[in-house]
Amino acid sequence: MTASREIKTGKQDTELNDDEQDIVAMIINGDDHELNFLQTVDSITLAKIAAGTFNMEYFAKRELAGRGQDDNAVWVGFEKAAEIHGITE
């Protein structure tokens, strides 16, 4: 199993944070349906995400704030969600 983790992540198991380990486990177990949205992302954007020049965290927070949801996708209202995610625009 270690070899497939190295292939998929380019990192050794000990270098993976908890979120990365969860994603690798989902892929290995064939339960990666939550990642299917990446298939619809254009290649230029994927390349920017991979290079670290596209801040997905910011855009995810902005989207959650726009939906009025907190970090657990629970409705808290638009103003509270914006405050939670630090969105000021």
Buried (B, 14 or more C-beta within 10 A) or exposed (E): EEEEBBEEBEEEEEEBEEEBEEBBEBBEEEEBEEEEEEEEEEEEEEEBBEEEEBEEEEEEBBEBBEEBBBEEEEEBEBEBBBBBBEBEE
